[in-house]
Amino acid sequence: MHPQLENVKKLVGMIIPISRFNKGEAGRIFEEIKTDGIKVVVKNNKPACVLLSPDIYDSMLELLDEYEMLLKAQKRNENTDIKDYTSHEQMKKEF
C-alpha cells in the first residue's frame, strides 16, 4: 500500500463519532486507545475532544517541560555577555 494511503487510513481510524459513547461503547473505545494511543471524538462532524493514552499524555507533558527549559536557556544566553562565560579550562583549574 502507498505510504500516503496508509497515513490516511491511520488518520481515519483515529476518528470516532460521539454516538459510539451513546451506544455504550466507552469500554471498547478505551481499549482502542490503549492500542492506538489517540482518538479524536467528533460531534456533528466537528472535533469535540481528543482522547490520549496516559503514556502519550505524559510524553507530551515532558516535551513541553523540555521546550520551556530550552526557551529559558535561550533567553539567558541572549541576556549574557560573552565575557561572563567561564572557559572549560578555567573551570578545570577552579575545581
N, C-alpha and C positions, 0 to 999 in steps of 0.2 A: 504494500500500500504506500502511496505517496506520502512523504512526511507532513505536508500541509494538511492532507486529509486526516491523518492521524491526530494532528493538533485540533482540528475542527471536531472530530469525534470525541476527543477528550473534553473539549470545552462544552459541547452539548451534554455530555454525561455529567458535568458539574451542575447543570441547571435542573432544579426540581420545582414543580408547581406547589404552591402552598396548599392546594387541595389534597395533596398526599398526607399532610398533617391532619386535615379534617377527616380523612378516611381511616385514621388510627394507625398510620404507618410510621410514627415517630421512631419507634424502636428500630425498624428496618433502616430508616434514614440515618440514624446514629451509627449503625453498623457499617453503612456505606461510607460514612465519614471516617471511620477507623481505617478503612481500606484506601479510600480516595484522598482523604485529607481535607478537601474543601468542597462545599456545596453552596450554590447561590440559589436562594429561595426567591421565586418570582410570584408576584401577585398582580393580576391584571396586566400581565406581560411586561412588568417592570420589576427590576430587582428590589426586593423588600429587605433582605438581610443576607449576610454571608456567615455560614457556619464553618468553623475551623476545628481541626483536631487539636487537642491540647499541645501536642508536640510542635505543630506548625505555629500555634499561638505563642508558645514560649520562644521559638526561634525568631519570630518577628519582634518580640519584645527585646530580645538580646541584640538583634540587629539595630534596633532603634537606639538602644543604650550605647552601642559602639559608635554609631553615627554621631550621637550627641557628644561623645568624648572626642571624636575626630574634629568636630566643629570647634569645640573649646580649645583644643590643641592648636588648630589653625589660627584662631583668634589670638592666642598667647604669642604665637610666632610672629604674627603681624605687628603686635604691640611691643616686641622685644628688639632691642638694637643688637647688632652682631657683637658689639664689644661686651655685652652682658653674658655671652656664652662662655663656657669653660671648655677648653680642649680636652680631648681624651688623655693626652699626655699629662696635662695639669691635674686631672682627676686622679690618675695613677700615682702621681707624686704625693698628692694630699692624702690618699688612703693607703 
